[in-house]
Amino acid sequence: MAVRVQREDFDVGVEYRAVVGDDPGIGAAVSFVGLVRDVAGGDRVSAMTLEHYPGMTEKQLATIEAEAHRRWPLSRSVIIHRYGRLLPRDQIVLVITASQHRQAAFEACSFLMDWLKTQAPFWKLEETPDGARWVEAKAGDTAAAARWSTG
Amino acid sequence: MRLLYFAWLRSKIGVSEEEVDPPASVATVGDLVAWLKTRGPHYADALAHDSVVKVAVNQTYAKRDAPLARGDEVALFPPVTGG
């Protein structure tokens, strides 16, 4: 289990190899990468700044990761989330889950992203031709997280 | 008590953090939000729709009826939008 909150970019290949490591019991690894889009709500986005709550962010991510390990038989996992100013096509977030079988890895990865989006204290400020604006939380994200609540 | 503000709450209130000494009647998170609203137009504006405002006490999400102690770190912020 590992959580990192960082300004720097990450290398998916390096992280994948670190998660799978030398564990011959891992039969499935699922990775998700979230990227900065150049369009939001019909407007061009030239950049995005991610603010977070240092301290609470790491705590929340570790809690969410521990919950995934409680619910699924995961061998290993990693969550990396960036902050600071990012440009379209930049990587924002990486989640990798590894397990004996694919179903646990797929489900845990999906769960981690859904919970992260509604629980981890990050906020996005988009730069558009009309100026900067804070991204509003989406009802769809709350609904996606809620589907795991019966666990 | 140390208060932290994030995202548009920080922009509207105008500071990212401050030390406050609320009156003894402020016993819960809900009391604190109500008291903050009385501290000036920036606060009243930022907290006008206070039902959307999330609160964390000592870096853990807290409901409006959660009790507060003098040394707490209390953060107020909008719904999160990471990922």
Interface residues (C-beta under 8 A of the other chain):
Chain A: G34 L50 E51 H52 Y53 G55 M56 K59 H81 I92 V93 M113 L116 K117 T118 Q119 A120 P121 F122 W123 K124 L125 W134 V135 E136 A137 D141
Chain B: L4 F6 A7 W8 S11 A56 Q59 T60 Y61 A75 F77 P78 P79 V80 T81 G82 G83
